[in-house]
Amino acid sequence: MTKEDKIDSLAGIVLNKKIGDKVEKGEILAYIHTNLEDRIEEAKKDIQKAYEISKTVPEKYEDILGII
């Protein structure tokens, strides 16, 4: 959790659903890849908070907001 920590190159998240994608009940939104069993529940909660399921399609937005 600090810049000195070793980075686990095998850890990550694969997002199966992105903004505007249709979601059916029971579909997997994301996969968590980790070797740290004690962090899975926290990661699941963070992912669930990142998604908002709605019956209406959100407005489209630009993927790149600007170049500096």
Summary of the structure (lengths in Angstrom):
residues: 68
radius of gyration: 15.4
end to end distance: 28.0
largest distance: 43.4
contacts: 83
relative contact order: 0.19
helix: 21%
strand: 12%
